[in-house]
Amino acid sequence: AGSFQDAGVIQRAYNLNFPLHAVPASSAQCLAWSAFSVSSPAVVLETAEDRPEAVVVRLYEAHGSTVDAWLQTSLPIKEATLCDLLERPVAQGRLLLEQRGMRLSFTPFRLLSVLLVLKQ
């Protein structure tokens, strides 16, 4: 019911096309852990790619809205920079690392790539 945004169509499509796979493990309780989280349901974290000493994260705005979102990570980040699709840092692309994470601004359907340099 309602709009595709309200109905969570994008999340349900990802759940259908990329289902969780069960992996046998010990019966010991494990704490929940996630490498990344995004504060807005309008922003989708599409992929995170490993590079030597860094990770490239690609996100896009999926609802056709203008939104600010916070990207949080549990990884030890030294610096964060916006980059182009060839993963080259863009001028004036350095992001502030704040307690809430990194603030990203999206216009409708905008794609952003973020280069996260890891602490050694």
C-alpha positions in Angstrom: 0.0 0.0 0.0 1.1 3.6 -0.7 4.1 4.6 -2.7 7.0 2.4 -3.6 9.1 4.3 -1.1 6.6 3.7 1.8 6.2 0.0 0.8 9.9 -0.7 0.9 10.0 -2.0 -2.6 13.8 -1.5 -3.1 14.7 -3.3 0.1 12.4 -6.2 -0.7 13.8 -6.5 -4.2 17.3 -6.7 -2.8 16.1 -9.3 -0.3 14.6 -11.4 -3.2 17.6 -11.1 -5.5 20.3 -11.4 -2.9 19.0 -13.8 -0.2 20.9 -14.5 3.0 22.7 -17.8 3.0 22.9 -19.9 6.1 26.3 -21.1 7.1 26.8 -23.9 9.7 28.5 -22.5 12.8 28.9 -23.5 16.4 26.0 -23.1 18.8 27.8 -20.3 20.6 26.0 -16.9 20.6 27.5 -14.3 18.4 27.1 -10.6 18.6 25.4 -8.9 15.7 27.9 -6.9 13.6 27.7 -4.8 10.5 30.6 -3.0 8.7 28.3 -0.2 7.4 25.0 1.5 8.0 23.2 4.4 6.3 20.8 6.7 8.2 18.3 7.2 5.4 16.1 4.5 3.8 16.3 6.5 0.5 20.0 5.8 0.2 21.2 2.3 -0.8 24.7 1.1 -0.2 25.2 -0.9 -3.3 28.7 -2.2 -2.9 32.0 -2.0 -1.0 35.1 -3.0 -2.8 38.4 -3.9 -1.1 41.6 -2.2 -2.2 45.0 -2.4 -0.6 44.7 -0.3 2.6 41.3 1.1 1.5 37.7 0.4 0.8 35.6 2.0 -1.9 31.9 2.3 -1.1 29.2 3.1 -3.7 25.9 4.5 -2.6 22.9 5.9 -4.5 19.7 7.8 -3.8 16.8 5.5 -4.8 13.6 7.4 -3.9 14.0 10.4 -6.3 14.5 12.8 -3.3 17.1 15.2 -2.0 18.5 13.9 1.2 21.4 14.1 3.6 22.5 10.8 5.0 25.1 9.6 7.4 27.4 6.7 6.5 28.7 4.9 9.5 31.3 2.2 9.6 32.9 0.1 12.3 36.1 -0.1 10.3 39.1 1.9 11.5 39.0 4.9 9.0 42.0 7.3 8.7 40.4 9.5 6.0 37.4 9.6 3.7 37.2 11.2 0.2 34.6 11.3 -2.5 35.9 9.8 -5.7 34.9 9.4 -9.3 33.7 6.1 -10.9 37.3 5.3 -11.7 38.0 5.6 -8.0 40.2 8.7 -8.3 39.7 11.3 -5.5 37.8 14.4 -6.7 38.9 18.0 -5.9 37.3 19.3 -2.7 36.0 15.8 -1.9 37.5 15.2 1.5 34.8 14.2 4.0 34.8 15.1 7.7 34.9 12.1 10.0 32.4 12.9 12.8 31.0 10.9 15.7 27.8 10.2 13.6 29.9 9.1 10.6 30.3 10.9 7.3 27.6 13.2 6.1 26.7 12.7 2.4 24.3 14.9 0.4 22.2 13.3 -2.4 20.1 14.8 -5.1 17.5 12.5 -6.9 19.1 9.3 -8.0 22.7 10.6 -7.4 25.5 8.0 -7.2 28.4 8.7 -4.8 31.6 6.7 -4.5 33.6 7.1 -1.2 37.2 6.1 -0.8 37.8 5.1 2.8 41.5 4.9 3.7 42.0 2.5 6.6 44.3 3.0 9.6 47.2 0.6 9.7 
